[in-house]
Amino acid sequence: KERVASLQLLPFPDQELQLGSQILADREKLSSCGIQDGSCLVLNVTASESSLEKQLTELLQARDLSCDELGLLYCYKFGVSVTQVMKALGKEGKLQDFLREHKGFMQEGNRVSLVRADTSLRPFSAKSELVKILQTSSTGNMEIKELTNQFSAKFNMSLASVTGAKPATYLAREPDTFTLMGRSFVCLTASLPKAQAPSQPNNSRSSRAKAQTVEEQECEPPPGLLRAAKAPDAEEASSSAENQQYIDLHNKVCSRAFNSKAAKALVDVVNAIQEITFLNVAHVVKGGSMGKGTAISVNMPDAEVVFFLRGLPIANHNKWLSPLLRAVAASFNSQLAGKQPIDDVHATEDSVRLTVRGVLTVDVRFSPVFDSFAHVLKVVAQQEPELRRHYHSALVEQRVNFVSRQPGSIKLTIRLLKWWRGQQEWSSKLFRPSDDILELIAIYSAVQTKPADQQQSIANVMSLLSRFDELRIVWSNFYNKDDIWEPLLQQRPLLMDPTNPYMNIADPQVFHPRELMACARSTHFFW
């Protein structure tokens, strides 16, 4: 049943497998149920609102989410959108409508939380958190921009995404708690002298009128701060300032001057290798961060150069690859090391690695020549699972094109994520997310959520990384879903290589997500 459900993307857990009029028990084996070649099995699926409610509740157990995050995570975990599930239940409307109909959920603005009986687990309250931030001010008041910045820094999300309104508008709606001072400042109503504190409104209309009056009144700003004649909209200014932090950081870790220097160094290395090589080279493809256009200058960028060689066997890599790498490394050491600005040359498990002094590292790899992309996949399918990794280099051109042709905003997000990865401490290589993982997560998140700016893009990716162990991401750019090697569909997390239907980039044997999830949940992006 699990195999059928994963293949057909069935999100409802209430399922029965039926042979004729007989319902098959879950614990039984197919062979013991009288199933023969040609037998017809029917999978009955019961769709119910209670199942959807339970699934949403499970997603909200760890922490509160925005409606967008909740819908996105549901799609990640179960493979279909909440809208599709609601249509299957015969319900119209959006996720918010479903949440309002069920008393187990609480919505505050755009924020969704569980109604908990335990008061120690009360839902997140934007109002109470803003009060706490304002209480830390020595003057008793604070610039709205600074208030929203502190809120975003504390919770890694904007105030507007929680309340569903611009900060100034939200604060004006709560005159019993907050008092706006002109257009730029806010204070706690309780901290004002009684003569200034707004009286209790008699009805909703007077409440709105009073909120408008408070918002429009012209009070003097705190001592030492001048009031601008025409201050920009608080939310737009805050959002613009927060987003600018990401742009400024990107400009520091990805300078054009350094990229030009690294690109020239890579061209020089490739030319030098082609001049001295004894190999029969058909063509060369540049990959890695430099080839994809996602390199950053921190800790030296990486590059991959794949030489496609005529005459190499298309199979039995385990027999010819290691001797070839040792021979090439010896040749490079004798002819390149000490010449050019190359400090080090040595053979790794699958490459010959060169270090260009203070500029970049280059992994030189080798692949047989194939007739076409389809030919590569046909050969890969014929190999034992443990040998398929050897064909990663053969698909370098498709991988490079997949990333390099993404919009500039997505590649900007990828570079920022690489910088963030470098700020974290990883206990071993097994726990450190690879470039492929960060690149594919950034692309998938952007395609699904269409973020308005880098602040939102990073927040969406972090939300996704925090639940990495639940991922199920497949692509359809270079192959069909039916081409995916069936055992991979049972793995979690599943992050398919967009060019290779036989490779899970998040294979548990090469990557463990525990530390990545912990970092995404507990750390702020900038520190």
Solvent accessible surface area in square Angstrom, and as a share of the most:
residue,aa,sasa,rsa
1,K,69,0.29
2,E,142,0.64
3,R,140,0.51
4,V,62,0.35
5,A,15,0.12
6,S,17,0.11
7,L,67,0.33
8,Q,121,0.54
9,L,51,0.25
10,L,56,0.28
11,P,16,0.10
12,F,13,0.06
13,P,82,0.52
14,D,71,0.37
15,Q,27,0.12
16,E,89,0.40
17,L,25,0.12
18,Q,45,0.20
19,L,34,0.17
20,G,58,0.56
21,S,112,0.72
22,Q,94,0.42
23,I,86,0.44
24,L,12,0.06
25,A,44,0.34
26,D,116,0.60
27,R,210,0.77
28,E,81,0.36
29,K,153,0.65
30,L,100,0.50
31,S,98,0.63
32,S,77,0.49
33,C,17,0.10
34,G,54,0.52
35,I,40,0.21
36,Q,137,0.61
37,D,156,0.81
38,G,77,0.74
39,S,46,0.30
40,C,97,0.58
41,L,64,0.32
42,V,72,0.41
43,L,38,0.19
44,N,58,0.30
45,V,53,0.31
46,T,81,0.47
47,A,45,0.35
48,S,30,0.20
49,E,66,0.30
50,S,77,0.50
51,S,8,0.05
52,L,0,0.00
53,E,49,0.22
54,K,132,0.56
55,Q,10,0.05
56,L,0,0.00
57,T,38,0.22
58,E,81,0.36
59,L,2,0.01
60,L,0,0.00
61,Q,99,0.44
62,A,74,0.57
63,R,76,0.28
64,D,18,0.09
65,L,0,0.00
66,S,9,0.06
67,C,5,0.03
68,D,108,0.56
69,E,28,0.13
70,L,0,0.00
71,G,20,0.19
72,L,23,0.11
73,L,5,0.02
74,Y,0,0.00
75,C,30,0.18
76,Y,4,0.01
77,K,65,0.27
78,F,40,0.16
79,G,20,0.20
80,V,22,0.12
81,S,37,0.24
82,V,7,0.04
83,T,66,0.38
84,Q,105,0.46
85,V,2,0.01
86,M,2,0.01
87,K,135,0.57
88,A,68,0.53
89,L,38,0.19
90,G,67,0.64
91,K,38,0.16
92,E,152,0.68
93,G,41,0.39
94,K,140,0.59
95,L,17,0.09
96,Q,55,0.25
97,D,46,0.24
98,F,1,0.00
99,L,1,0.01
100,R,159,0.58
101,E,104,0.47
102,H,27,0.12
103,K,191,0.81
104,G,31,0.30
105,F,15,0.06
106,M,86,0.39
107,Q,53,0.23
108,E,56,0.25
109,G,47,0.45
110,N,38,0.19
111,R,14,0.05
112,V,0,0.00
113,S,6,0.04
114,L,12,0.06
115,V,79,0.45
116,R,63,0.23
117,A,109,0.84
118,D,72,0.37
119,T,96,0.56
120,S,90,0.58
121,L,95,0.47
122,R,182,0.66
123,P,35,0.22
124,F,43,0.18
125,S,38,0.24
126,A,0,0.00
127,K,70,0.30
128,S,46,0.30
129,E,24,0.11
130,L,0,0.00
131,V,31,0.18
132,K,107,0.45
133,I,11,0.05
134,L,2,0.01
135,Q,121,0.54
136,T,104,0.60
137,S,26,0.17
138,S,120,0.77
139,T,86,0.50
140,G,26,0.25
141,N,22,0.12
142,M,19,0.08
143,E,70,0.31
144,I,2,0.01
145,K,81,0.34
146,E,72,0.32
147,L,0,0.00
148,T,3,0.02
149,N,39,0.20
150,Q,64,0.28
151,F,0,0.00
152,S,14,0.09
153,A,37,0.29
154,K,100,0.42
155,F,45,0.19
156,N,45,0.23
157,M,32,0.14
158,S,29,0.19
159,L,2,0.01
160,A,22,0.17
161,S,41,0.26
162,V,0,0.00
163,T,10,0.06
164,G,56,0.54
165,A,14,0.11
166,K,95,0.40
167,P,1,0.00
168,A,19,0.15
169,T,51,0.30
170,Y,19,0.07
171,L,0,0.00
172,A,7,0.06
173,R,145,0.53
174,E,43,0.19
175,P,9,0.06
176,D,80,0.42
177,T,28,0.16
178,F,2,0.01
179,T,8,0.05
180,L,4,0.02
181,M,32,0.14
182,G,2,0.02
183,R,144,0.53
184,S,25,0.16
185,F,14,0.06
186,V,0,0.00
187,C,3,0.02
188,L,24,0.12
189,T,10,0.06
190,A,102,0.79
191,S,69,0.44
192,L,34,0.17
193,P,80,0.50
194,K,192,0.82
195,A,105,0.82
196,Q,115,0.51
197,A,37,0.29
198,P,29,0.18
199,S,76,0.49
200,Q,134,0.60
201,P,30,0.19
202,N,144,0.74
203,N,87,0.45
204,S,75,0.48
205,R,185,0.68
206,S,38,0.24
207,S,27,0.18
208,R,156,0.57
209,A,54,0.42
210,K,57,0.24
211,A,10,0.08
212,Q,104,0.46
213,T,85,0.49
214,V,14,0.08
215,E,59,0.26
216,E,109,0.49
217,Q,65,0.29
218,E,112,0.50
219,C,44,0.26
220,E,129,0.58
221,P,23,0.14
222,P,11,0.07
223,P,130,0.82
224,G,83,0.80
225,L,90,0.45
226,L,175,0.87
227,R,102,0.37
228,A,62,0.48
229,A,100,0.78
230,K,170,0.72
231,A,25,0.19
232,P,99,0.62
233,D,57,0.29
234,A,14,0.11
235,E,32,0.14
236,E,106,0.48
237,A,27,0.21
238,S,2,0.02
239,S,33,0.21
240,S,71,0.46
241,A,28,0.22
242,E,9,0.04
243,N,31,0.16
244,Q,84,0.37
245,Q,83,0.37
246,Y,15,0.06
247,I,46,0.23
248,D,61,0.32
249,L,21,0.11
250,H,20,0.09
251,N,87,0.44
252,K,158,0.67
253,V,8,0.05
254,C,15,0.09
255,S,42,0.27
256,R,215,0.78
257,A,82,0.64
258,F,43,0.18
259,N,43,0.22
260,S,72,0.47
261,K,118,0.50
262,A,0,0.00
263,A,44,0.34
264,K,134,0.57
265,A,14,0.11
266,L,8,0.04
267,V,65,0.37
268,D,55,0.29
269,V,6,0.04
270,V,8,0.05
271,N,70,0.36
272,A,8,0.06
273,I,3,0.02
274,Q,83,0.37
275,E,145,0.65
276,I,45,0.23
277,T,34,0.20
278,F,127,0.53
279,L,36,0.18
280,N,85,0.44
281,V,34,0.19
282,A,33,0.26
283,H,82,0.36
284,V,40,0.23
285,V,19,0.11
286,K,77,0.32
287,G,0,0.00
288,G,12,0.11
289,S,3,0.02
290,M,32,0.14
291,G,24,0.23
292,K,14,0.06
293,G,31,0.30
294,T,0,0.00
295,A,6,0.05
296,I,15,0.07
297,S,30,0.19
298,V,51,0.29
299,N,125,0.64
300,M,65,0.29
301,P,7,0.04
302,D,50,0.26
303,A,2,0.02
304,E,17,0.07
305,V,0,0.00
306,V,0,0.00
307,F,2,0.01
308,F,13,0.05
309,L,5,0.02
310,R,125,0.46
311,G,83,0.80
312,L,34,0.17
313,P,67,0.42
314,I,68,0.34
315,A,28,0.21
316,N,80,0.41
317,H,9,0.04
318,N,95,0.49
319,K,144,0.61
320,W,34,0.12
321,L,17,0.08
322,S,52,0.34
323,P,62,0.39
324,L,24,0.12
325,L,3,0.01
326,R,149,0.54
327,A,50,0.39
328,V,2,0.01
329,A,8,0.06
330,A,63,0.49
331,S,19,0.12
332,F,6,0.02
333,N,66,0.34
334,S,83,0.54
335,Q,70,0.31
336,L,6,0.03
337,A,37,0.29
338,G,68,0.66
339,K,119,0.50
340,Q,94,0.42
341,P,60,0.38
342,I,1,0.01
343,D,79,0.41
344,D,61,0.32
345,V,8,0.05
346,H,76,0.34
347,A,43,0.33
348,T,38,0.22
349,E,136,0.61
350,D,59,0.30
351,S,0,0.00
352,V,0,0.00
353,R,89,0.33
354,L,0,0.00
355,T,27,0.16
356,V,2,0.01
357,R,130,0.47
358,G,55,0.53
359,V,9,0.05
360,L,0,0.00
361,T,34,0.20
362,V,0,0.00
363,D,18,0.09
364,V,0,0.00
365,R,44,0.16
366,F,12,0.05
367,S,2,0.01
368,P,1,0.01
369,V,60,0.35
370,F,26,0.11
371,D,129,0.67
372,S,59,0.38
373,F,50,0.21
374,A,70,0.54
375,H,45,0.20
376,V,6,0.03
377,L,26,0.13
378,K,131,0.56
379,V,6,0.04
380,V,0,0.00
381,A,44,0.34
382,Q,125,0.55
383,Q,28,0.13
384,E,104,0.46
385,P,64,0.40
386,E,113,0.51
387,L,49,0.24
388,R,20,0.07
389,R,125,0.45
390,H,31,0.14
391,Y,3,0.01
392,H,48,0.21
393,S,11,0.07
394,A,10,0.08
395,L,1,0.01
396,V,1,0.00
397,E,84,0.38
398,Q,37,0.17
399,R,20,0.07
400,V,17,0.10
401,N,41,0.21
402,F,15,0.06
403,V,5,0.03
404,S,34,0.22
405,R,188,0.69
406,Q,33,0.15
407,P,79,0.50
408,G,52,0.50
409,S,65,0.42
410,I,15,0.07
411,K,34,0.14
412,L,28,0.14
413,T,4,0.02
414,I,0,0.00
415,R,38,0.14
416,L,0,0.00
417,L,0,0.00
418,K,10,0.04
419,W,34,0.12
420,W,0,0.00
421,R,18,0.07
422,G,40,0.39
423,Q,93,0.41
424,Q,26,0.12
425,E,163,0.73
426,W,42,0.15
427,S,84,0.54
428,S,54,0.35
429,K,182,0.77
430,L,70,0.35
431,F,24,0.10
432,R,109,0.40
433,P,0,0.00
434,S,48,0.31
435,D,32,0.17
436,D,32,0.17
437,I,2,0.01
438,L,0,0.00
439,E,2,0.01
440,L,7,0.04
441,I,0,0.00
442,A,2,0.01
443,I,2,0.01
444,Y,27,0.10
445,S,2,0.02
446,A,15,0.11
447,V,79,0.45
448,Q,79,0.35
449,T,40,0.23
450,K,159,0.67
451,P,35,0.22
452,A,95,0.74
453,D,40,0.21
454,Q,13,0.06
455,Q,23,0.10
456,Q,74,0.33
457,S,7,0.04
458,I,1,0.00
459,A,28,0.21
460,N,17,0.09
461,V,1,0.00
462,M,7,0.03
463,S,8,0.05
464,L,1,0.01
465,L,0,0.00
466,S,3,0.02
467,R,16,0.06
468,F,0,0.00
469,D,62,0.32
470,E,44,0.20
471,L,1,0.01
472,R,17,0.06
473,I,1,0.00
474,V,41,0.23
475,W,25,0.09
476,S,91,0.59
477,N,94,0.48
478,F,66,0.28
479,Y,13,0.05
480,N,103,0.53
481,K,57,0.24
482,D,138,0.72
483,D,67,0.35
484,I,9,0.05
485,W,77,0.27
486,E,71,0.32
487,P,65,0.41
488,L,7,0.03
489,L,4,0.02
490,Q,78,0.35
491,Q,51,0.23
492,R,98,0.36
493,P,10,0.06
494,L,0,0.00
495,L,0,0.00
496,M,0,0.00
497,D,1,0.01
498,P,5,0.03
499,T,0,0.00
500,N,1,0.00
501,P,2,0.01
502,Y,41,0.16
503,M,37,0.16
504,N,6,0.03
505,I,18,0.09
506,A,1,0.00
507,D,36,0.19
508,P,74,0.47
509,Q,159,0.71
510,V,98,0.56
511,F,7,0.03
512,H,74,0.33
513,P,14,0.09
514,R,139,0.51
515,E,29,0.13
516,L,0,0.00
517,M,18,0.08
518,A,53,0.41
519,C,20,0.12
520,A,8,0.06
521,R,132,0.48
522,S,88,0.57
523,T,42,0.24
524,H,45,0.20
525,F,5,0.02
526,F,63,0.26
527,W,179,0.63
